[in-house]
Amino acid sequence: MACAMLPAMPTCFVVMGFGKKTDYRSGRVLDLDKSYKNIIKPAVTAAGYECVRADEIQHAGNINVPMYEQLLNADIVVADVSTYNENAFYELGVRHALKPYTTITIAEDKLIFPFDIGQIAIRQYHHLGEDIGFDEAMRMQDELKKAVTIVGQNAAVDSPVYTFLNRLQPPVLAKEELKRAAQAIAQQAPTASTADQPTIRALMDQVDACFKRSDFVTAKSLLSVVRSMMPNDAYVVQKLALATYKSKMPTTIDALKEAEQLLLSLRPETSTDTETLGLYGSVQKRLWDELKDIGQLNRAIWASEKGFYVKNDYYNGINLAYMLNVRAALPEADPGEAIADFVVAQRTRRKVLELCQSSLNATSKPSGENQFWIMATMSQAYAGLGDDAKANELLEQAKKLDISVATASGPPPAPVPVPQWMIDSTVEQLNKLRELLEKSPLHRIMTEAAPASAGATSRGD
């Protein structure tokens, strides 16, 4: 007896960014992968739909072709517009133009919508930045599962376009047009099967594995492929710049200059993205170490100072303090300017300690790599303030952390040790800071006058 073919599962296409994205209005950095993995995909799957995001689509050539097909043909679209992601807003608009119904819009609860949402139902959830609390993830999973089920069963108009233009008929792609579209996709890569192409998600998972084992050369190669598929994604460019300068290939200086050019494509002079500013500052600092061009040192200070004041960002703050000490120690420095730089550096370190301690004491405590970078940053701040005992204590605690992160579903994760490159980066920066301060008469005078204990209440270099 012949087996009956099972009906295909209905599909849900998820519109959102991936990786870590910065909300340009607040400066908050959100890990959108946590939203997808801990809320959206489990909820949609539980509702009986095949769930896919753009970075999971197997395709050959331009990712826009299957993306537009999904916006037209998916039974349901869930659009997460958190962080004011321009692509997500645009794709939501395209879906509203193509389909009168079965579109669900969600966002994290601190996002203020930039348009009239009277005709759009927005479901909100609370995002902690690096992660989402277990209880909140389970609450939103349940709410979204119910929404997907109801919307899938009752195709009520949810598009403002079809609400106001109520006589408008949605477009339909005829079979011949579908066939021509499929042929056009195949012609983009005639020698490669679409099924053989790795998805962006698979490539990024390989990138993460490369970073964990400090294989930056392979990470750079993989990220270059991802960038060819998504050339305008800031997160991909940031990761590529980091892998590039960490690779030190073909030479340290060449790698730094290549990373500099990548970051310039993100326009740091006008950007409020603290990740872009922090990376640009780090590259300029390393170029200063290699070439001793005062322009590079001043640009490093400018970028870190901007990032620090945009967001009170501890990573940019600790780098700013170090580079102010570097400039204060230059033989040609004006004595008055040197004292001013030194004072601002110490003041910045005290502010950084306040920010880090506040984060560690928060109800929703940092976890994973974020916890390591906070403790490593505090270690550098105490070292700069002259409290080496506290600096060493924090560094040893940070080295022993388990940086695995629990998810809202599945078994507890296996322990994950801190990658060696993160430890090496922190130790390298501490050693450079201590060597700099040992040679600084100003440091001895100022720390004796104001000991660290009086004022004490990065991610890696």
N, C-alpha and C positions, 0 to 999 in steps of 0.2 A: 504494500500500500504506500502510495507516495505521501511524503510528509507535507503538510500544509505550511505555506510560508507565513512566518510571523509578521504581523503588520509593523512597519517602521515606527520607531518611537517619535512622538512629536518633538520638535526642536526648540531650544531656547538659545538665542544669541545674546551674549553679555557685552554691552558697550561700556568700556571704562579704560583707564590707563592701567599699566602694570608696573610692578616694582615700586620704588619710593618716589613720591611726587610731592612737590612743595606747593602749598596753598599760597599764592602770591599775595593775597590780601593780609593774611595773618602771619606768614612766615613759618607756619607749622608744616612739618614733614610727616606725611602719612604713608604707611606701607600698604598699598592697595592690594597687594597679593594676599594679605591677611584677610581683607574684606571678601575677596573672591573665594579663598580656600575655606575660611571659617564660617562664612554666612551664605554667600550666593550659591555656590556650586552644590553644597549639601542640601540646601532648601529646594533648589530647582530639581535636583535628582530625586529627592524624596517625593516631589509632586508628580513624578513620572515622565520627566522630560530629559532629553539628551541635552546637556549643557556644554556650550563651547564659547570660548573667548577668542579674540583675533589671534593671540599668540599661540593658540592650540590648533589652529587650522593648518592642515597639510596643503601646501600649494607650491606651484612653481612660478616664479616671476613676481609680478607686482601684487602685494597683499591687498590692494584696494579692490581688485576684481572679486575675490570671494567675500570680502567684507560687504560690498554693496549688494551682492547676491543674498547674503544673510539678512541684511536690513530689509530686503524686499520679501524674502521667502520664509524666514523663520516664523514659526507659529507664535512665539512670544519673544519679545525683546525686553531685557532688564537693563536699564541704563543707570549706572552709578556716576553721577557728575561731581563727586567730591573733588576738592582742590581746584575747582574752576577749570578742569581739564578741557582745553579748547576742542580737541578732537572728539571728546565724549559729547559735548554740547552740539557740535556740528552733526555728529552721527544721530543723535537724538532728533534733531530737526529733520534730517533726511527720512528717518523712520516715520515721523509724524506726517511728512508729506506723502510717503508711499502707502501708509496703512492707517485706516481710521481707528483701529482698535488693537488690543493685545500688546500694549506697551506699558511697562511699569518703570517708574522713575524713583530712585532712592539716592540718599546722600547722607554723609555724616552730619551730626546735628549742629555743628558750629558754622556750617556753610550758609551764607546769606545769599539768597538767589538773586541774580542780577536782572531778572525779567519778571513780567507779570505772570504769576503762577495760579491765577484764579481758576483756570481750566485744567490744571495739572495736579493730580494727587501726588504728593511727595512723601514717601515713607523714609523716616530718619532713624539712624542708629548712632551710638556713641563710640567714637574711635579714640584710642589712647595715643596714637601716633605710631609707635613701633609695633603695637599689638592691639587686640580687642579682648576685653575681659570675657571670661568663660560664660558668665551669666548673661551678659549682653549679647554675645554671639548666639546663644541658645534662644534667647527671646526673639531676636531678629530673624533667625532661621525659621522659627515657628510662624511669625507674622508674614514673612515672604512666601513660605510654602503655601499658606492659606490664600495669599493674594494671587499666586501663580495658578492655583487650582480654580479659584473663582473667575479670574480673567480668562482662563482657557475655556471654561464652560459657558461663560456669558460674554459674548463678543460685543460689549457696549462701547460706543465711541469714546475714546480717551485722547484723541488727537485734536489740539486746538484748530488745526487747519480744517479738518472735516467738521468740527463743531460750528465754525463760523461760515465756512463755505459748504453748506449742508447738501448742495446739489452736486458737489464734486464726486466723480467716480475714480476709485483707485486704479492705478495702472496694472496691467497684467502682461507678463512676459510670455509671448506665445511659444509653442514648442519649437518652431523653427528658429526663433531668436535665442532660445535656451541652447539649442544645438550650436548656433554660430558663436555664442559666448564661450561654450566649452571648447570649441575649436580654437578660438582666439587665445584662451589660456594655454592650450597645448602648444601653440606656435611660439609662445614666449620662451619655452624651454623644450624644443623638439627632441632633444636627446635624453631627457630625464623624465622619468615617471613622477607624477605628483606624489604618489604614495611613497617614493623614495626620499622625498625632501623632508628634512627634520623640521619640526615646528619651532617657532621662536621660543616657546616655553621650554622645549627640550634643550635647545641651545643655551638658554639662560641657566637651566639647571646644571649643565656642564660647566658654565662659567663660574657658578657658585662653588662647584666642587674644585675647580682650578684655584680659586682664591683661597680655599681652605687649606690646600697643600702648597700654597705659594708658587704655583706654576703660572706666572703672569704672562709668559710668552704665548702659551696655548690660549689663555684667557683673552689676550689681545686679538689673536687670530679668530676666535669664535665671535667676539664682539664686533669685529670688522664685518663678518658675514651678517650678523643681526642688523648692524647699521645700514647695510645695503638694502635690507628689507624694510627698515623703518628709519629712514635718514633723518627725520626731524624730531625724534624722541629724545628729550633732554636727559632722561635717566640713562639711556644707552650711551650717549656721548660722554656723560660723566663717568660711567663705569669704564668706558674705553680709555678715557684720559688717565684714570687711575692705573689701569693695567699697563698702559703705555709707559708711564714714567717709572712704575715699579719694575718693569721688565729690564730697564737699563740697556736696551738693545736698539741699534748696534753699539752705541756708546751711551754713557749716562747723559751727556749733554744733548746728543741727538734725540734721545728719548724724551727729555724734558722739553725741548723745543717743539717736538711733534705734539706732545700733550698740551703745550701752550696754544698751539694753533687750533687744536680741537676745542679747547675751552673758549677761545676767542669767537668761535662760531655761535656760542651761547650768549655773547654780548655782555660780559661781566660789568662793563662800564655803566650799563643801564639796568642790569638784572637785580632783582631782590631775592633770588634763589640762593639761600645760604650754602647749599651744597656746591653750587657753581662757584660762589665767591670763596668758599673755603679751599676748594681744590686749586683755584687759580692762585690764591695766596700761597699755598703749599708749593706749587710749581715755581713761583717767583722766588720764594725763599730758597729752594734748592738750587735754582739758577744762580742766585746770589752766592751761595756756598761754593759753587764751581767757578764762577766768573768774576765775582766781586765787582759787579756793576751796580753803582748806587741807585740807578733807576729801578733795577729789579728789587732791591730792598725796599725802596719807597712804594713800589707797586704792591709788594707783599703786605706792607703795613696798611696801605689804603684798602686792599680787598678784605683783609681780616677785620679791620676796624669797621668797615661798612657792614659786613656780615654780623659782627657782634652787636652793633647798635640797631640793626634791622630787627633782630630776633632775641637779643640777649643770649646768643648762641655760644655755649661753653667751648666748643671746638675752635671757632674763630677767636674767641676771647683768649684762650691759652696760647694760641699762635701769635696773636697780637702782642701779648705781654713779652714773649720771648724776643720777637723782632724789635720791639722798642728797646730792650736791653742791648741787642746787637748794635743798633744805631747809636745808643748812648755811649757805647764802648769804643766807637771809632776814634782814632787819634785826631782826626781833623774836626771832630764834633765841637760845636760851640758849647762852652761850659754850661751856660744857662739852659740851652736846648737839651743838653744831655741830662741835666737834673730833672727837667720837665718830663722827658721820656721815661726816666727811671721811676719817677713818682706815679705817672700814669700806669706804668707796667705793674707796679705793686698794687695800686688801686684796682686794676683790672683783675689781678689774681684773686683778690679778696671777693670781688663780685662773682667771679667764676666759682669760687668755693661755695658761696651762698646759693648760686643756681644749682650746682651739683647736689649739695646737701638737701636742698628743697625737693629735688627730683627723687632722691633716695628715700626721703621721708614721706613722699606722697602716698595716698591711699592705693593708687594704681602704680606699683613700683616698677621701675625699668627691669627688663630681663634680656637674656641673650647677649649679643654683642654690644648692645647699647649700655648694659650694666658695666661691662668691661671698660668701655671708653670713658664712662663717667668716672670710674675709680682711677683709671690711668691719668685722666686729666687732673683729678684732685691731687694725685701723687706729684705731678709736675708743678702744680700751684704751690703746694707746701715746700717743695724743693726750692722754688724761686723765692719764697718768703723766708728761707733759711731754716726750716724745720725738716732736716733730713731724716730723722727718726720716723716721723709721721709719713713722710714720702715713701720710705722703704716699706713700712708696714702696709700701706695701701697697695703698693705694687705687688707685694707677695700675696695679698688677698686676691687681687685681680687675676693673677696668674693661675690660681687654683679654681676659678669659677667654672661651673658647668653652664655653657652658653646655649644649651638646647632650649627651645621654646615650645610649651604645650599648645596643642590645638584644641578646638572646640569639639572635635570628634576623633575617634580612634584611641589606641592605647597610649600611655605615657611615652614620650620620646626617650630614646637611649641617650645617656650622657654624652655631651660633645665638649671636648677640651678646647681651650682657647687656641686658635691657629698661631703657629710660631711667628708668622710675619707680624702679627699684631703686637706680640710681646717684644719682638726685636725692634719694631718701629718706636715703641714707647721707651725702651731702654736706650736706644740711640739718641732720642731727643733729650732724655734726662742727662745723659753723659755730656752732650753738647752744652746744655744749659749750665751744668755744674762747672764745666771747664771755662765757660764764658764768665761766670760770676766769680770764680776763683781769681781771675785776672783783673777784676774790676775793683779798684779802690773805692769807687762810689758805692758799690754794693756793701762792702764792709762797713763803711761809715753809716749808711742809711739803715742797715739791718740792726746795727748796734744801737742806734737811736730809737728804732721802732721794731722790737722783736716780733717774730711771726705770731706768737701766741696772743698778742694784743689785738690782732686783726682777724684771727681765724674764728670764727663763730662756732680724649677726643678720639672722640675718635682719634685714630693715630695720625701722626704727622703726615 
